């Protein structure tokens, strides 16, 4: 009989790593990035490049000069990913100095102040985005019309689909919703439409869905969070639409704003989302519900960022009360 060796986990070595997953998410974002460059041109390139460079620089500087660490973490892909996600949550005409402030807040406050990757309770990119939204509301709610490839700060702006939906609710006039682009344009994007396209990352839902398919195929994420968020928003907004046509059709609600970007790339962050599948479903349903509530009755037309940050705060509680059964555990008798 062979000798039984008892040792601590892990018992098997896998190919998974922080770097592999971070760069996998960045690769999944490439379709949306390419589409944003096609629709917004130089503005998208300037905003995204500035955000990435600033995030990487601030992580390097804070690690070296404030935390006094010899090892640098800028090559694990997390700072670059934060920069891309922050840039994709900004309008394509945002001034460079505001982008740099957002990057400093995202990395310095949202990430490094808690100890760096793996310790931050809130998604760093959303911390930076919400800080800018509160601090610079005029610049952060100026939405360039897609198709102005050579324009940056002087791009012509317009009302986004979410702003149109908000106007219909406030006025009580369902005919306002006729100004919305059709669902196909929301899915594919369309330069030159007479409305603001929104942030850089929300111009084409199909590009984001391609990224979702890639991450599911590579098993970087599971379906539980994005499907529960999108499904909850569809059902809740569908019920509202049936009760009162002043609320937009659920397909338009799902395809508009930053819902797809948030559900696929922001809410699924490993550090700030629950660990168990059941916990992820609870987390996703709550985000979807809060998003619809904030969009329809809150001050801002978009509620995705705030909903994710609120549920980031509840993630430790979800992890505490929604635990998998331990192997070999005998349930206590009542």
Buried (B, 14 or more C-beta within 10 A) or exposed (E): EEEEEEEEEEEEEEEEEBEBBBBBBBBBBBBBBEBBBBBBBBBBBBBBBBBBBBBBBBBBBBBBEEEEEEEEBBEBBBBBBBBBBBBBBBBBBBBBEBBBBBBBBBBBBBBBEBEBBEEBBBBBBBBBBBBBBEEBEEBBBBBBBBBBBEBBEEBEBBBBBBBBBBBBBEEEEBEBBEBBBEBEBBBBBBBEBEBBBBBBBBBBBBBBBBBBEBBBEBEBBEBBBBBBBBBBBBBBBBEBBEEEEBBBBBBBBBBBBBBBBBBBBBBBBBBBBBEBBEBBBBBBBBBBBBBBEBBBEBEBBBBBBBBBBBBBEBBEEBBEEBEEEEEEEEEEEE
